[in-house]
């Protein structure tokens, strides 16, 4: 078994699509650790707008300026993925009090499943607190490029418009 990297953290999510809120958490967390692994989860209960490969590409493009960030896909439990990455810190982004309640519950379950993994919470910047991937999916077909870029990186806005607008 590989040794735990005390300077690594893992930020998991579906990132379908990655938003400016996600990117805000990623950028801030990348300044706190030597190695940040973005785990793009496969959630069989949700129908994804983008394939895992597309999400990896979009997250990679959005984070290309951050040299200590890696992007990997996973399925299964997030705590198992954190262990697989030889990390012991899981990062969760929180936008609102309702997020905090759900994340608190998940954190308690994760602690039972993997007591050696610690969860740290980063509040998204206040200008991103209202942004969610589900909101983006709702407005993407109706919003123009400029409007979308208030919520997602430009390459994601391009991909959304290409996916959702009739040709």
Order of alpha helices (4+ residues) and beta strands (2+ residues): beta-alpha-beta-alpha-beta-alpha-beta-alpha-beta-alpha-alpha-alpha
